[in-house]
Amino acid sequence: MREKLTDRFAATVAPTPGRIERYFDTDKRSPRGFLLRVTSAGARSWALQYREPQSGRQREMTIGDVKSWPFTEARKQGHELRRVVDAGGDPLDRGRAEPIVTELVQRFEDEALPRRAEKTQIEYRAMLRDYLLPALGNRKVSGVVRADIEKLHRRISETGKLRRANAVRSICSILFTQAIVWGLRDDNPAAHIKPNVEHGRERYLSAAEIERLGAVLDHWRPRRPDSVDAITLALLSGARRGEIVGMRWADLDLEAAVWTKPPGLTKQRRAHRVPLSPEAVAVLRRRQAEGTDTNKIVRLWDDHVFAGGGTKTHTNTLERDWSQIRAAAGIEDVRFHDLRHSFASLLVSEGLSLPIIGRMLGHTRPTTTSRYAHLADQPLREAAGIVGKIVGQRAADAPLRAATELVASKVRR
């Protein structure tokens, strides 16, 4: 479609779900084929569309992201590229011969990143913007070596951000793997770089802490019904925060007590069917009933169980309320995700197997669930204690039995 392109238009035009929109400039001062490309995920780039002089094949070359390239500069670059085409050249092939990392990142954000989850896109863009581009943006893709990635990883680690350094290393590996797919290089310079050792954080609520938390939730519900019910369901189901806040009535079968999480809601990007406890169903039935009663404190919000439907504002509100609730319960060091760990620990303590727990939590790899294996030691420890008491008592009684037998033998003589 054709539009009057400006910086304001580029920043405000809404993306179209499920498709990439291209807006060609109506201003005759712009080169032929100059356009704004907007992906379904909201990525916005200036580009030039042209036909290859020899074959007549239509091609499109990205000029740059609208945040980095003002409209006037992008249009000027478009004129330069159009001159190359008019002279019989192909600017895309010329640029492809020795692309720089900035161009690789731009293509990755335009073509590969939109296929990932929204939260993943935000996280990847932040790491690429804050770490990779400042360090390697002007380097040729083919010229980046392992030492460059190691240096970047080490520099971030030295600031104390060990987990972040590992995450940046991972995004570098993903980026250059994509470069291999696109034929821009033959190897991955981020491969075989040793990551920082990360010590997994394990925090589980005790029975006393769960009781305190329950009392605080009861007290808070009249003031924060959505947050209290979300926290309660997280503890009752072991679901992740994003799954809870994105819950829809259409995915719930309260008669069968089953929640079918759609692929777009789960971390594994696949549907996950999980049974719900009677207590969780009771919470949902109450919310459903209160949502249709104008005198109650819960309101129905389209098809979402919670107001906001998992938006950033809703998530921030839940985190704010959780911070205050956990402080009131005396469990300030407990994160929202630790409710999921506590759910698993309770299952382990009741003797359920790790494969069953993994299915409840939606784990796709047994190694993910194995982090809870040590919690199953308690029943074994109690069993060992029973034997220990028996054997230990016999060992303690041995000297007394020996002395008794000695006295008896003297009496018999």
Backbone hydrogen bonds, N-H to C=O, Kabsch-Sander energy under -0.5 kcal/mol:
donor,donor_aa,acceptor,acceptor_aa,energy
3,E,24,F,-2.5
5,L,3,E,-1.0
10,A,6,T,-2.2
11,A,7,D,-1.6
12,T,8,R,-1.6
13,V,9,F,-2.3
19,R,16,T,-1.7
21,E,19,R,-0.5
21,E,38,V,-2.7
23,Y,36,L,-2.9
24,F,1,M,-3.0
24,F,22,R,-0.6
25,D,34,F,-1.7
26,T,3,E,-1.7
30,S,27,D,-1.8
34,F,31,P,-2.0
35,L,47,A,-2.7
36,L,23,Y,-2.3
37,R,45,S,-3.5
38,V,21,E,-2.8
39,T,43,A,-2.5
42,G,39,T,-1.6
45,S,37,R,-2.4
46,W,64,G,-2.8
47,A,35,L,-2.3
48,L,61,M,-2.3
49,Q,33,G,-2.3
50,Y,59,R,-2.5
52,E,57,R,-3.3
56,G,52,E,-2.6
59,R,50,Y,-3.5
61,M,48,L,-2.7
63,I,46,W,-2.8
64,G,46,W,-1.3
66,V,44,R,-2.0
68,S,65,D,-0.9
69,W,65,D,-2.3
74,A,70,P,-2.5
75,R,71,F,-2.6
76,K,72,T,-1.9
77,Q,73,E,-2.3
78,G,74,A,-2.0
79,H,75,R,-1.9
80,E,76,K,-1.6
81,L,77,Q,-2.2
82,R,78,G,-2.4
83,R,79,H,-1.9
84,V,80,E,-1.4
85,V,81,L,-1.9
86,D,82,R,-2.8
87,A,83,R,-1.4
88,G,85,V,-2.1
89,G,84,V,-2.6
94,R,90,D,-2.1
95,G,91,P,-2.5
96,R,92,L,-2.1
97,A,93,D,-1.2
98,E,94,R,-0.6
101,V,139,R,-2.7
102,T,137,G,-2.1
103,E,100,I,-0.5
104,L,100,I,-1.8
105,V,101,V,-2.9
106,Q,102,T,-2.1
107,R,103,E,-2.2
108,F,104,L,-2.4
109,E,105,V,-2.6
110,D,106,Q,-1.8
111,E,107,R,-2.9
112,A,107,R,-0.6
112,A,108,F,-1.2
113,L,108,F,-2.9
115,R,112,A,-1.2
116,R,113,L,-2.3
121,Q,117,A,-2.4
122,I,118,E,-2.1
123,E,119,K,-2.2
124,Y,120,T,-2.9
125,R,121,Q,-2.6
126,A,122,I,-1.9
127,M,123,E,-1.9
128,L,124,Y,-2.6
129,R,125,R,-2.5
130,D,126,A,-2.7
131,Y,127,M,-2.1
132,L,127,M,-1.6
133,L,128,L,-2.8
135,A,131,Y,-1.2
136,L,132,L,-3.2
137,G,133,L,-2.3
139,R,136,L,-1.7
141,V,99,P,-2.8
143,G,140,K,-1.1
144,V,140,K,-0.7
144,V,141,V,-0.8
148,D,145,V,-1.0
149,I,145,V,-1.3
150,E,146,R,-2.6
151,K,147,A,-2.2
152,L,148,D,-2.0
153,H,149,I,-2.6
154,R,150,E,-2.6
155,R,151,K,-2.4
156,I,152,L,-2.0
157,S,153,H,-2.0
158,E,154,R,-2.2
159,T,156,I,-1.0
160,G,157,S,-2.1
161,K,156,I,-1.2
162,L,160,G,-1.4
165,A,161,K,-2.2
166,N,162,L,-1.8
167,A,163,R,-2.1
168,V,164,R,-2.5
169,R,165,A,-2.1
170,S,166,N,-1.9
171,I,167,A,-2.2
172,C,168,V,-2.2
173,S,169,R,-1.9
174,I,170,S,-2.3
175,L,171,I,-2.6
176,F,172,C,-2.5
177,T,173,S,-1.8
178,Q,174,I,-1.8
179,A,175,L,-1.6
180,I,176,F,-1.6
181,V,177,T,-1.8
182,W,178,Q,-2.1
183,G,180,I,-1.4
184,L,179,A,-3.0
185,R,179,A,-0.6
191,A,188,N,-1.7
193,I,190,A,-0.9
194,K,192,H,-0.6
199,H,197,V,-0.5
200,G,198,E,-0.8
202,E,200,G,-0.5
203,R,201,R,-0.5
210,I,206,S,-2.5
211,E,207,A,-2.0
212,R,208,A,-2.2
213,L,209,E,-2.8
214,G,210,I,-2.5
215,A,211,E,-1.8
216,V,212,R,-2.1
217,L,213,L,-2.5
218,D,214,G,-2.1
219,H,215,A,-1.6
220,W,216,V,-2.0
221,R,217,L,-1.7
223,R,220,W,-1.3
224,R,220,W,-2.7
228,V,224,R,-2.4
229,D,225,P,-2.3
230,A,226,D,-2.3
231,I,227,S,-2.5
232,T,228,V,-2.3
233,L,229,D,-2.5
234,A,230,A,-2.0
235,L,231,I,-2.0
236,L,232,T,-1.9
237,S,233,L,-1.9
238,G,234,A,-2.2
244,I,240,R,-2.2
245,V,241,R,-2.6
246,G,242,G,-1.2
247,M,244,I,-1.4
249,W,303,D,-2.8
251,D,248,R,-1.0
252,L,249,W,-1.6
253,D,258,V,-2.9
254,L,252,L,-0.6
257,A,253,D,-1.0
258,V,253,D,-2.1
259,W,274,V,-2.8
260,T,251,D,-2.6
260,T,258,V,-0.5
261,K,259,W,-0.8
261,K,272,H,-2.9
265,L,262,P,-2.1
266,T,262,P,-1.0
269,R,266,T,-1.0
272,H,261,K,-2.1
274,V,259,W,-2.6
274,V,272,H,-0.6
276,L,257,A,-3.0
281,V,277,S,-2.4
282,A,278,P,-2.1
283,V,279,E,-1.8
284,L,280,A,-2.1
285,R,281,V,-2.9
286,R,282,A,-2.3
287,R,283,V,-2.2
288,Q,284,L,-2.4
289,A,285,R,-2.5
290,E,286,R,-2.8
291,G,287,R,-2.0
292,T,288,Q,-0.7
292,T,289,A,-0.8
293,D,290,E,-1.1
294,T,292,T,-0.6
296,K,293,D,-1.9
300,L,291,G,-1.0
301,W,304,H,-1.0
302,D,300,L,-0.5
304,H,301,W,-2.1
305,V,247,M,-2.5
306,F,247,M,-0.5
309,G,306,F,-1.6
311,T,308,G,-1.0
315,T,311,T,-2.4
316,N,312,K,-2.5
317,T,313,T,-2.2
318,L,314,H,-2.3
319,E,315,T,-2.3
320,R,316,N,-2.3
321,D,317,T,-2.5
322,W,318,L,-2.7
323,S,319,E,-2.1
324,Q,320,R,-1.5
325,I,321,D,-2.6
326,R,322,W,-2.7
327,A,323,S,-1.2
328,A,324,Q,-1.9
329,A,325,I,-1.6
330,G,327,A,-1.0
331,I,326,R,-3.0
334,V,331,I,-2.0
335,R,333,D,-0.6
338,D,335,R,-0.7
339,L,336,F,-1.6
340,R,337,H,-0.9
341,H,337,H,-1.3
342,S,338,D,-2.4
343,F,339,L,-1.9
344,A,340,R,-1.9
345,S,341,H,-2.5
346,L,342,S,-2.1
347,L,343,F,-1.6
348,V,344,A,-2.4
349,S,345,S,-2.4
350,E,346,L,-1.0
351,G,348,V,-2.1
352,L,347,L,-2.0
357,I,353,S,-2.1
358,G,354,L,-2.9
359,R,355,P,-1.8
360,M,356,I,-2.0
361,L,357,I,-2.2
362,G,358,G,-0.9
363,H,358,G,-2.5
368,T,365,R,-1.3
369,T,365,R,-0.9
370,S,366,P,-1.5
371,R,368,T,-0.8
372,Y,369,T,-2.2
373,A,370,S,-1.8
375,L,372,Y,-1.3
376,A,373,A,-1.7
377,D,374,H,-1.4
378,Q,375,L,-0.9
380,L,376,A,-0.8
381,R,377,D,-3.0
382,E,378,Q,-2.4
383,A,379,P,-2.0
384,A,380,L,-2.7
385,G,381,R,-1.9
386,I,382,E,-1.6
387,V,383,A,-1.7
388,G,384,A,-2.5
389,K,385,G,-2.3
390,I,386,I,-1.7
391,V,387,V,-2.8
392,G,388,G,-2.9
393,Q,389,K,-2.2
394,R,390,I,-1.9
395,A,391,V,-2.2
396,A,392,G,-2.3
397,D,393,Q,-2.0
398,A,394,R,-0.7
398,A,395,A,-0.6
401,R,397,D,-2.3
402,A,398,A,-2.2
403,A,399,P,-2.2
404,T,400,L,-2.1
405,E,401,R,-2.2
406,L,402,A,-1.8
407,V,403,A,-2.1
408,A,404,T,-2.2
409,S,405,E,-1.7
410,K,406,L,-1.6
411,V,407,V,-2.1
412,R,408,A,-1.9
413,R,409,S,-1.3
